[in-house]
Amino acid sequence: MRGELAGIAVAPDGTVAIAPGGAGPGGHSPGRIMTIAEAGAYDEAFRPRWATWSQATARRLIAGGVRVSTCWDVAAVHRLAHGGLRADPGYVWAGLRGLPLDKVPATGAEPDLFSSLEETGEPAGADGHLRPEWTRGGWARTPGTVAAWAALALQAAELQRQALGGGKAGDAGAATIRSESTVELLCAELAADGLPVDRAAAENLLSAIAGPRPRDERDAAAIRARRDAVVLRHAPAGASADLRSPGQVRTLLAAAGIDVPDTRAHRLEEFSSSSPLVAALLEWRKAERISTTYGYSWLDSHLGDDGRLRGEWTGCDGAAGRMTASAGLHNMPAVLRRAVIADEGHVFVRADLGQIEPRVLAAVSGDRALAAATRADDMYQPVARELGVDRPVAKVAMIAAMYGQTTGHGGAAARRMRQAYPVAMGYLDRADAEARAGRDLRTYGGRLVRMASGGTPAQVAGRGRYGRNALIQGAAAELFKMWAVTVRSRGQALGAEIVMCLHDELLVHVASEKAEAAARLVADCLDETARWWTPRGNVRFIADIAAVRCWADAKG
């Protein structure tokens, strides 16, 4: 039946086992063995919500040419409900069965070719824990063990659903469970499809910033020396330094009459307009970072012959719950976006959520006065009128409230916020107090944010600031991911492909003639998500949406 839970497991050799939900021996229909192609046909016909142990299942299906619509990702749901990042099958199973977590058997090494099939036995041992022979890959030994693993995934998903109140539609928590799972499918697709990058454009940028591609290590050293010389020519006579050593750089600056406690960028920026040495040093750092982290070796390692830059993606980075990617995809310097160019005949529809955190605060706190401000395209304008200040001060006040700033201009502005928006500030203050006391928090969508206890007064205060912001950042991440998976689903009819999820920004690759329709779809999906996510309907979310050929052409 459409939307009903069904277990699935895919072995490395492509053997697929499904465990349909519903009536049958032990409460379920008998498991079925099939190929990946047959699993794709089954998904098309019945559209179940696939219970999977982790994103690895989706990656194997995609490698076999199959992409499923929805899932219940056991690992993702565990991280949502229990916090932290650990979510391997043995650990999750122990938690679901009430078994001691400190007794979960170590997985150990992968099984070798000479291990006997009989070694695997039943999935669980006499103590109830999953056997390490299974969790380290023994589940894939035979069609029978693959089928048992699929059935176990289904059982784990059903136990999670029962523990979480059924996972039925109608509340933010249930919707978050579904989107957190489905975003793991999106992550697997992002990793497989990659980000369009023009190799020639990328190499030209690298050459202009960091120098030509080195022929060998000796040539690389010469290029580094030339890059250093651009800075050192501004040094006092006779002074020199290894620019990669903060201590030597500080000494060099002191010789030039610039005394700073450290050489962090924010310390040096105030001197950049008056000191050619500092200005050159700051530019050198940008080039050095690109050369060492985003240089030719990075390009060679991650950019395929098909012009797609690939990294591994995960749906949760920890407490904040944001999507993350490897291969530097989430930290790519803005200048390199000039090489992110859509395929011939295609464009990017780029959508960036506007003022997302204050709008989320209005939604999760239920503050009607702040919600009214979200009706404006620029909500800082009505907030400024309410506070009796100009817009820049209103923005500072909002940020100070969410980050717990209590001193300086931010602190003074936040005190005005307390009078104008007491419900929103009360929500943040309660999170702050709970975090200071070492009590765990939960986001609007139900993600557990674990808190330590004790510590120095400074550590306790820092934990409070972290707690108040974690609830806002976490909820914003939940909204973003729900929006992304909605675009993923609705965009299939247009052949629209999400190629980047960057915090609050979506990049969708689509044929040029469908750009206008795709832009409307992305906006409609945001409205649809907001209706699911904020049933009160009194908070407006906005996005800056534009069709561009090159990512760098998008404003903002």
C-alpha positions as CSV (number, residue, x, y, z in Angstrom):
1,M,0.0,0.0,0.0
2,R,1.2,3.5,-0.8
3,G,3.1,5.1,2.1
4,E,3.2,1.9,4.1
5,L,6.5,0.9,5.7
6,A,8.4,-1.8,4.0
7,G,12.0,-2.9,4.8
8,I,14.7,-3.0,2.2
9,A,18.3,-4.1,2.2
10,V,20.8,-4.0,-0.7
11,A,23.9,-6.1,-0.6
12,P,27.2,-4.8,-2.2
13,D,26.7,-7.4,-5.0
14,G,23.3,-5.9,-5.9
15,T,21.1,-8.5,-4.2
16,V,18.0,-6.8,-3.0
17,A,15.6,-8.1,-0.3
18,I,12.4,-6.4,0.7
19,A,10.2,-7.1,3.7
20,P,6.7,-5.8,2.9
21,G,4.7,-4.5,5.8
22,G,1.2,-6.0,6.6
23,A,-0.1,-9.4,7.3
24,G,2.0,-12.5,7.1
25,P,4.1,-14.8,9.4
26,G,5.2,-12.9,12.4
27,G,3.0,-9.9,11.4
28,H,4.7,-9.3,8.0
29,S,4.5,-10.7,4.5
30,P,7.4,-13.0,3.6
31,G,10.5,-11.3,2.4
32,R,11.3,-11.2,-1.3
33,I,14.6,-11.4,-3.2
34,M,15.0,-9.4,-6.4
35,T,17.4,-7.4,-8.5
36,I,17.8,-3.6,-8.1
37,A,15.9,-3.1,-11.4
38,E,13.0,-5.2,-10.0
39,A,13.1,-3.1,-6.7
40,G,12.7,0.0,-8.8
41,A,9.7,-1.5,-10.5
42,Y,8.2,-2.4,-7.1
43,D,8.8,1.1,-5.9
44,E,7.0,2.5,-9.0
45,A,4.1,0.2,-8.5
46,F,3.5,0.4,-4.7
47,R,5.3,3.5,-3.5
48,P,6.1,2.2,0.0
49,R,8.0,4.2,2.6
50,W,11.2,2.2,2.6
51,A,12.7,1.4,6.0
52,T,16.4,1.5,5.6
53,W,19.3,1.2,8.1
54,S,21.1,4.2,6.6
55,Q,21.9,6.2,3.5
56,A,24.1,3.4,2.2
57,T,21.0,1.6,0.9
58,A,20.1,4.6,-1.3
59,R,23.7,4.9,-2.6
60,R,23.6,1.2,-3.7
61,L,20.2,1.7,-5.4
62,I,21.4,4.8,-7.2
63,A,24.5,3.0,-8.4
64,G,22.2,0.4,-9.9
65,G,20.1,3.0,-11.7
66,V,17.2,3.2,-9.2
67,R,16.0,6.2,-7.2
68,V,13.2,5.7,-4.7
69,S,10.7,8.4,-3.6
70,T,10.6,8.2,0.2
71,C,12.1,6.3,3.1
72,W,12.2,5.9,6.8
73,D,16.0,6.2,7.5
74,V,16.6,4.4,10.8
75,A,19.9,6.2,11.4
76,A,18.5,9.7,10.6
77,V,15.5,9.2,12.9
78,H,17.7,7.9,15.7
79,R,19.9,11.1,15.5
80,L,16.8,13.2,15.5
81,A,15.2,11.6,18.5
82,H,18.3,10.9,20.6
83,G,20.9,13.5,19.5
84,G,24.5,12.9,18.7
85,L,25.9,11.4,15.5
86,R,26.3,7.7,16.4
87,A,23.6,5.7,14.7
88,D,25.1,2.4,13.6
89,P,22.6,-0.6,13.6
90,G,24.0,-2.2,16.7
91,Y,23.7,1.0,18.7
92,V,20.3,1.9,17.4
93,W,19.0,-1.6,18.0
94,A,20.2,-1.7,21.6
95,G,18.4,1.6,22.3
96,L,15.2,0.4,20.8
97,R,15.3,-2.9,22.8
98,G,16.3,-1.2,26.0
99,L,19.6,-2.9,26.1
100,P,22.7,-1.4,27.8
101,L,24.4,0.9,25.3
102,D,27.8,0.3,26.9
103,K,27.5,-3.4,26.1
104,V,27.0,-3.0,22.3
105,P,29.5,-5.4,20.7
106,A,32.3,-3.8,18.8
107,T,31.9,-4.2,15.1
108,G,35.5,-5.1,14.5
109,A,37.0,-5.8,11.1
110,E,35.1,-6.5,7.9
111,P,34.5,-10.3,7.4
112,D,37.0,-12.0,5.1
113,L,36.4,-14.4,2.2
114,F,37.3,-17.4,4.4
115,S,34.7,-16.7,7.1
116,S,32.0,-19.4,7.1
117,L,28.4,-18.6,6.2
118,E,27.3,-20.4,9.4
119,E,29.2,-17.9,11.5
120,T,26.4,-15.4,11.1
121,G,23.7,-17.4,12.7
122,E,20.7,-15.3,13.9
123,P,21.0,-11.5,13.8
124,A,20.7,-11.2,17.5
125,G,22.7,-13.1,20.2
126,A,21.5,-14.5,23.4
127,D,22.0,-11.1,25.1
128,G,19.7,-9.5,22.6
129,H,22.4,-7.4,20.9
130,L,23.0,-7.6,17.2
131,R,25.9,-9.9,16.5
132,P,29.0,-8.1,15.3
133,E,29.3,-10.7,12.5
134,W,26.1,-9.2,11.1
135,T,26.7,-5.5,11.8
136,R,30.2,-5.6,10.1
137,G,28.7,-6.9,6.9
138,G,27.8,-10.5,7.4
139,W,24.1,-9.7,6.8
140,A,25.1,-9.5,3.0
141,R,26.4,-13.1,2.9
142,T,23.4,-14.9,1.4
143,P,20.0,-14.0,0.0
144,G,18.5,-15.3,3.3
145,T,20.7,-13.0,5.5
146,V,19.9,-10.0,3.2
147,A,16.2,-10.8,3.7
148,A,16.6,-11.0,7.5
149,W,18.4,-7.7,7.5
150,A,15.6,-6.0,5.5
151,A,13.1,-7.4,8.0
152,L,15.1,-6.1,10.9
153,A,15.2,-2.7,9.4
154,L,11.5,-2.7,9.1
155,Q,11.2,-3.9,12.7
156,A,13.5,-1.1,13.9
157,A,11.5,1.5,11.9
158,E,8.3,0.3,13.5
159,L,9.8,0.4,17.0
160,Q,10.9,4.0,16.3
161,R,7.5,4.9,15.0
162,Q,5.8,3.5,18.1
163,A,8.3,5.3,20.4
164,L,7.7,8.6,18.6
165,G,3.9,8.4,18.8
166,G,3.1,6.8,15.5
167,G,4.8,9.3,13.2
168,K,1.5,10.3,11.7
169,A,0.9,13.5,9.8
170,G,-0.4,16.6,11.5
171,D,2.5,18.0,13.6
172,A,5.9,19.4,13.1
173,G,7.6,16.3,14.7
174,A,6.0,13.8,12.3
175,A,6.7,16.0,9.3
176,T,10.4,16.4,10.4
177,I,10.7,12.6,10.7
178,R,9.7,12.1,7.1
179,S,11.8,14.9,5.7
180,E,14.9,14.0,7.8
181,S,14.7,10.5,6.3
182,T,14.0,11.6,2.7
183,V,16.8,14.1,2.8
184,E,19.2,11.2,3.1
185,L,17.9,10.1,-0.3
186,L,18.6,13.6,-1.5
187,C,22.1,13.4,0.0
188,A,22.8,10.2,-1.9
189,E,21.7,11.8,-5.1
190,L,23.8,14.9,-4.5
191,A,26.8,12.7,-4.0
192,A,26.1,10.7,-7.1
193,D,25.2,13.6,-9.4
194,G,27.7,16.3,-8.3
195,L,27.9,20.0,-8.9
196,P,28.4,21.2,-12.5
197,V,31.9,22.9,-12.7
198,D,33.6,24.1,-15.8
199,R,37.2,22.7,-15.6
200,A,38.8,25.3,-17.9
201,A,37.1,28.1,-15.9
202,A,38.2,26.6,-12.6
203,E,41.8,26.2,-13.8
204,N,41.9,29.8,-15.1
205,L,40.7,31.1,-11.7
206,L,43.3,29.0,-9.8
207,S,46.0,30.3,-12.1
208,A,45.1,33.9,-11.6
209,I,44.8,33.5,-7.8
210,A,47.5,31.0,-6.8
211,G,49.7,30.8,-9.9
212,P,50.0,28.2,-12.7
213,R,49.8,24.5,-12.2
214,P,53.2,23.4,-10.7
215,R,55.2,21.0,-12.9
216,D,56.8,19.4,-9.8
217,E,57.5,20.1,-6.2
218,R,60.4,22.3,-7.0
219,D,58.2,24.4,-9.2
220,A,55.5,24.5,-6.5
221,A,58.1,25.9,-4.0
222,A,59.1,28.6,-6.5
223,I,55.5,29.6,-7.0
224,R,55.0,29.8,-3.2
225,A,58.1,31.9,-2.9
226,R,56.8,34.4,-5.5
227,R,53.5,34.6,-3.8
228,D,55.2,35.3,-0.5
229,A,57.4,38.0,-2.1
230,V,54.4,40.1,-2.9
231,V,53.8,40.5,0.8
232,L,57.4,40.7,2.0
233,R,58.3,43.6,-0.3
234,H,56.2,45.7,2.1
235,A,58.1,44.6,5.1
236,P,60.6,46.9,6.9
237,A,64.1,46.7,5.5
238,G,65.9,43.6,6.7
239,A,62.7,42.0,8.1
240,S,61.5,38.6,6.9
241,A,59.2,35.9,8.1
242,D,57.5,32.6,7.3
243,L,54.0,33.8,6.5
244,R,52.6,30.4,7.5
245,S,53.8,30.9,11.0
246,P,51.5,33.1,13.2
247,G,54.3,33.8,15.6
248,Q,56.7,35.0,12.9
249,V,54.0,37.1,11.3
250,R,53.2,38.8,14.6
251,T,56.9,39.6,14.9
252,L,57.0,40.9,11.4
253,L,54.0,43.2,12.1
254,A,55.6,44.4,15.3
255,A,58.6,45.4,13.3
256,A,56.3,47.5,11.1
257,G,54.8,49.2,14.2
258,I,51.6,47.1,14.3
259,D,51.2,45.4,17.8
260,V,48.4,42.9,17.9
261,P,47.7,40.1,20.4
262,D,47.2,37.6,17.5
263,T,47.1,37.6,13.7
264,R,43.4,36.6,13.2
265,A,41.8,38.3,10.2
266,H,39.4,40.4,12.3
267,R,42.4,41.8,14.2
268,L,44.2,42.8,11.1
269,E,41.3,44.2,9.0
270,E,41.3,47.5,10.9
271,F,44.9,48.1,9.7
272,S,44.3,47.1,6.1
273,S,43.5,50.6,4.8
274,S,46.6,52.2,6.4
275,S,49.2,49.4,6.0
276,P,50.1,48.0,2.6
277,L,51.8,45.2,4.5
278,V,48.6,44.1,6.2
279,A,46.5,44.6,3.0
280,A,48.9,42.4,1.1
281,L,49.0,39.8,3.9
282,L,45.2,39.5,4.0
283,E,45.1,39.0,0.2
284,W,47.9,36.5,0.5
285,R,45.9,34.5,3.0
286,K,43.0,34.2,0.5
287,A,45.3,33.0,-2.2
288,E,47.1,30.6,0.2
289,R,43.9,29.0,1.3
290,I,42.7,28.4,-2.2
291,S,46.1,27.1,-3.2
292,T,46.4,24.6,-0.3
293,T,42.8,23.6,0.2
294,Y,41.1,24.4,-3.2
295,G,44.1,24.0,-5.5
296,Y,44.8,21.8,-8.5
297,S,45.0,18.6,-6.4
298,W,41.5,19.4,-5.0
299,L,40.2,19.8,-8.5
300,D,41.9,16.6,-9.7
301,S,40.6,14.6,-6.8
302,H,36.9,15.7,-6.9
303,L,36.1,16.9,-10.4
304,G,35.1,14.1,-12.7
305,D,35.6,13.9,-16.4
306,D,31.9,14.6,-16.8
307,G,32.4,18.1,-15.3
308,R,30.7,17.3,-12.0
309,L,32.4,18.1,-8.6
310,R,31.5,15.4,-6.1
311,G,31.7,14.9,-2.3
312,E,29.9,12.8,0.3
313,W,26.8,14.3,1.8
314,T,25.0,13.8,5.1
315,G,21.7,15.1,6.3
316,C,22.9,16.1,9.8
317,D,26.0,17.7,11.2
318,G,25.1,17.2,14.9
319,A,23.1,19.5,17.1
320,A,22.2,22.1,14.5
321,G,21.0,19.4,12.1
322,R,22.3,21.0,9.0
323,M,23.2,19.2,5.8
324,T,27.0,18.9,5.3
325,A,29.2,17.8,2.5
326,S,32.8,16.7,2.1
327,A,35.3,17.8,-0.7
328,G,35.0,21.4,0.5
329,L,31.6,21.8,-1.2
330,H,30.2,23.8,1.8
331,N,33.2,26.0,2.3
332,M,34.1,26.8,-1.3
333,P,35.4,30.3,-1.6
334,A,33.0,32.7,-3.3
335,V,35.5,33.5,-6.1
336,L,35.4,29.8,-7.2
337,R,31.6,30.1,-7.8
338,R,32.6,31.7,-11.1
339,A,33.5,28.2,-12.3
340,V,30.2,26.7,-11.3
341,I,28.5,27.0,-14.6
342,A,25.3,25.2,-15.8
343,D,25.5,22.6,-18.6
344,E,24.9,23.8,-22.1
345,G,21.2,24.5,-22.6
346,H,20.6,24.6,-18.8
347,V,20.5,27.2,-16.0
348,F,20.6,27.3,-12.3
349,V,17.5,28.4,-10.4
350,R,19.1,29.7,-7.2
351,A,16.9,30.3,-4.2
352,D,18.1,31.8,-0.9
353,L,15.9,32.0,2.1
354,G,15.6,35.6,3.4
355,Q,16.0,36.5,7.1
356,I,15.3,32.9,7.9
357,E,16.4,32.8,11.6
358,P,14.2,35.8,12.8
359,R,11.2,34.4,10.8
360,V,11.8,31.0,12.4
361,L,11.9,32.6,15.8
362,A,8.5,34.1,15.1
363,A,7.1,30.7,14.1
364,V,8.6,28.5,16.9
365,S,7.9,31.0,19.7
366,G,4.3,31.8,18.7
367,D,5.0,35.6,19.1
368,R,2.1,37.2,17.2
369,A,3.7,40.6,17.1
370,L,6.9,39.3,15.6
371,A,4.9,37.1,13.2
372,A,3.2,40.3,12.0
373,A,6.6,41.7,11.1
374,T,7.2,38.8,8.8
375,R,4.5,39.9,6.4
376,A,7.0,42.5,5.2
377,D,9.6,41.6,2.6
378,D,12.2,43.2,4.9
379,M,11.0,42.3,8.4
380,Y,13.7,44.5,10.0
381,Q,11.7,47.6,8.9
382,P,8.6,46.9,11.0
383,V,10.8,45.7,13.9
384,A,12.7,49.0,13.7
385,R,9.5,51.0,13.9
386,E,8.3,48.9,16.9
387,L,11.6,49.4,18.7
388,G,11.9,53.1,17.7
389,V,15.3,52.7,16.2
390,D,16.8,52.6,12.7
391,R,17.0,49.4,10.6
392,P,20.7,48.6,11.3
393,V,20.0,48.8,15.1
394,A,16.9,46.6,14.7
395,K,18.9,44.0,12.9
396,V,21.6,44.0,15.7
397,A,18.8,43.7,18.3
398,M,17.4,40.6,16.6
399,I,20.8,38.9,16.2
400,A,21.7,39.8,19.8
401,A,18.5,38.3,21.1
402,M,19.1,35.0,19.2
403,Y,22.8,34.8,20.1
404,G,22.5,36.0,23.7
405,Q,24.6,39.1,23.4
406,T,24.2,41.1,26.6
407,T,26.9,43.9,26.3
408,G,27.5,46.8,23.9
409,H,25.1,47.9,21.3
410,G,23.7,44.4,20.8
411,G,22.9,44.1,24.5
412,A,21.1,47.5,24.6
413,A,19.1,46.6,21.5
414,A,18.2,43.2,22.9
415,R,16.7,44.9,26.0
416,R,14.3,46.8,23.7
417,M,13.4,43.5,22.1
418,R,12.3,42.2,25.4
419,Q,9.7,44.9,25.7
420,A,8.4,44.7,22.2
421,Y,8.4,41.0,21.7
422,P,8.1,39.3,25.2
423,V,6.8,36.0,23.8
424,A,9.8,35.5,21.5
425,M,12.3,36.6,24.1
426,G,10.7,34.4,26.7
427,Y,11.1,31.4,24.4
428,L,14.8,32.2,24.0
429,D,15.3,32.9,27.7
430,R,13.8,29.6,28.7
431,A,16.1,27.8,26.3
432,D,19.0,29.8,27.8
433,A,18.1,28.8,31.3
434,E,17.6,25.1,30.5
435,A,20.9,25.0,28.8
436,R,22.7,26.7,31.7
437,A,21.2,24.1,34.0
438,G,22.5,21.3,31.8
439,R,19.1,20.1,30.7
440,D,18.7,18.8,27.1
441,L,16.7,20.8,24.7
442,R,14.4,19.8,21.7
443,T,13.9,21.9,18.6
444,Y,10.5,22.7,17.2
445,G,10.7,19.6,15.0
446,G,11.8,17.3,17.8
447,R,15.6,17.1,17.4
448,L,17.3,16.4,20.8
449,V,20.1,18.9,21.6
450,R,22.3,17.4,24.3
451,M,23.7,19.6,27.0
452,A,26.5,19.0,29.4
453,S,26.3,20.2,33.0
454,G,28.6,22.0,35.4
455,G,31.6,24.1,34.4
456,T,32.9,27.5,35.2
457,P,30.6,30.6,35.2
458,A,31.9,31.5,31.7
459,Q,31.2,28.0,30.4
460,V,27.7,28.0,31.9
461,A,27.0,31.3,30.2
462,G,28.4,30.1,26.9
463,R,26.2,27.0,27.1
464,G,23.2,29.2,27.6
465,R,24.0,31.3,24.5
466,Y,24.6,28.0,22.6
467,G,21.2,26.6,23.7
468,R,19.1,29.6,22.7
469,N,20.7,29.7,19.3
470,A,20.7,25.9,18.7
471,L,16.9,25.9,18.9
472,I,16.7,28.6,16.2
473,Q,19.4,27.2,13.9
474,G,18.1,23.6,14.4
475,A,14.5,24.6,13.5
476,A,15.8,26.6,10.5
477,A,17.7,23.5,9.3
478,E,14.5,21.4,9.6
479,L,12.5,23.9,7.6
480,F,15.2,24.1,4.9
481,K,15.4,20.3,4.5
482,M,11.6,20.0,4.3
483,W,11.6,22.6,1.6
484,A,14.5,20.8,-0.2
485,V,12.8,17.4,-0.3
486,T,9.5,19.1,-1.5
487,V,11.4,20.7,-4.4
488,R,13.1,17.3,-5.0
489,S,9.7,15.6,-5.3
490,R,7.8,18.3,-7.2
491,G,10.7,19.1,-9.5
492,Q,10.9,15.6,-11.1
493,A,8.1,16.6,-13.5
494,L,10.3,19.4,-14.9
495,G,13.5,17.3,-14.9
496,A,14.8,19.7,-12.2
497,E,17.9,18.5,-10.3
498,I,19.0,19.9,-6.9
499,V,22.8,20.2,-7.2
500,M,23.6,22.2,-4.0
501,C,22.1,22.7,-0.6
502,L,24.1,25.4,1.2
503,H,22.7,26.2,4.6
504,D,19.7,28.4,3.5
505,E,20.4,28.2,-0.3
506,L,19.2,25.8,-3.0
507,L,20.7,25.5,-6.4
508,V,18.5,23.7,-8.9
509,H,19.8,22.6,-12.4
510,V,17.2,22.7,-15.1
511,A,16.8,23.1,-18.8
512,S,16.8,26.7,-19.9
513,E,13.3,26.6,-21.3
514,K,11.9,25.4,-18.0
515,A,13.6,28.0,-15.8
516,E,10.6,30.1,-15.3
517,A,8.4,27.1,-14.4
518,A,11.1,25.9,-12.0
519,A,11.4,29.2,-10.3
520,R,7.6,29.3,-9.7
521,L,7.8,25.7,-8.4
522,V,10.6,26.5,-5.9
523,A,8.5,29.4,-4.6
524,D,5.4,27.3,-4.4
525,C,7.2,24.6,-2.6
526,L,8.3,27.1,0.0
527,D,4.7,28.2,0.5
528,E,3.7,24.5,0.8
529,T,6.4,23.8,3.3
530,A,5.5,26.8,5.4
531,R,1.9,25.6,5.6
532,W,3.0,22.2,6.8
533,W,5.6,23.6,9.1
534,T,3.7,26.5,10.7
535,P,0.0,25.4,10.9
536,R,-0.9,28.8,12.4
537,G,-0.2,30.3,9.0
538,N,0.8,33.7,10.4
539,V,4.5,33.6,9.6
540,R,5.7,34.4,6.1
541,F,8.8,32.9,4.6
542,I,10.5,34.4,1.6
543,A,13.3,33.5,-0.8
544,D,15.3,35.5,-3.4
545,I,14.9,33.4,-6.5
546,A,16.7,33.9,-9.8
547,A,17.7,32.0,-12.9
548,V,21.5,32.3,-13.7
549,R,23.9,30.5,-15.9
550,C,26.8,30.9,-13.4
551,W,26.4,30.5,-9.7
552,A,28.5,33.7,-9.1
553,D,25.9,35.7,-11.0
554,A,23.3,35.2,-8.2
555,K,23.1,38.3,-6.0
556,G,23.2,38.2,-2.2
